[in-house]
Amino acid sequence: MTEISHVLTGIRSQQQISSEANSGIQNSLKTMQAVFEMILELERKITLINELVSGNPVVKPEQVAELINPADELIHKITAIMKASSSGIGRMSEITNEAYCLSKEQSASMDEISNHMEKLDVMAQQTALFSVELTACSELLKEEAEKLKSSTSVFKTID
């Protein structure tokens, strides 16, 4: 029974890890979407800067600065998000490793349970054979008892 409870505990742990991994994946997807939107915004700002610089021979520095400063801020935000995401990726790796280890333990426990079930099956078959043999012996003893009874019936007992 301890193997079965060990397997059940492993399954519960895997469900918990799976739930945590799912949550981590959802958070990663949201983060990636936010980064993607920031990159698109950054691309728009760079395009505007290029248009401003290439289309006008006399560009005022404040016009470029108005576009570069927000672009620079976006780059810093993206960098910060990517750094924060790397810790999440590390945790996802830990979760994957935990799930792998639990799966190996569960597999070993299932093998152990399977071995015990095979032993029980052999024991059940042996018990069935013993039962058949006992029934046959019982029938023989019954027949022998009947023969003894009939052969001793000729004798009279004195009270």
RAWOZI-V903288 format. One record per pair of residues at least 12 apart in sequence whose C-alpha atoms are under 10 Angstrom apart, sorted by the first residue. I is the first residue (numbers start at 0). J is the second residue. If there is no record, write none. Layout:
# RAWOZI-V903288
i:j
I:J
I:J
This chain:
# RAWOZI-V903288
i:j
0:112
1:108
1:112
2:105
2:107
2:108
2:109
2:110
2:111
2:112
2:115
3:105
3:108
3:109
3:111
3:112
4:108
5:104
5:105
5:108
5:109
6:101
6:102
6:104
6:105
6:106
6:107
6:108
6:109
6:112
7:105
8:101
8:105
9:98
9:100
9:101
9:102
9:103
9:104
9:105
9:106
9:108
10:98
10:101
10:102
10:105
12:97
12:98
12:101
12:102
13:94
13:97
13:98
13:99
13:100
13:101
13:102
13:105
14:98
15:98
16:91
16:94
16:95
16:97
16:98
16:101
17:94
17:95
17:98
19:90
19:91
19:94
20:90
20:91
20:92
20:93
20:94
20:95
20:98
21:91
23:87
23:88
23:90
23:91
23:94
24:87
24:88
24:91
26:84
26:87
27:84
27:85
27:87
27:88
27:91
30:77
30:80
30:81
30:83
30:84
31:77
31:80
31:81
31:84
33:77
33:80
34:73
34:74
34:76
34:77
34:78
34:80
34:81
35:77
37:70
37:73
37:74
37:76
37:77
38:70
38:73
38:74
38:77
40:69
40:70
40:73
41:66
41:67
41:69
41:70
41:71
41:72
41:73
41:74
41:77
42:70
43:66
43:70
44:65
44:66
44:67
44:68
44:69
44:70
44:73
45:66
45:67
45:70
46:66
47:63
47:66
47:67
48:62
48:63
48:64
48:65
48:66
48:67
48:70
49:63
51:63
51:66
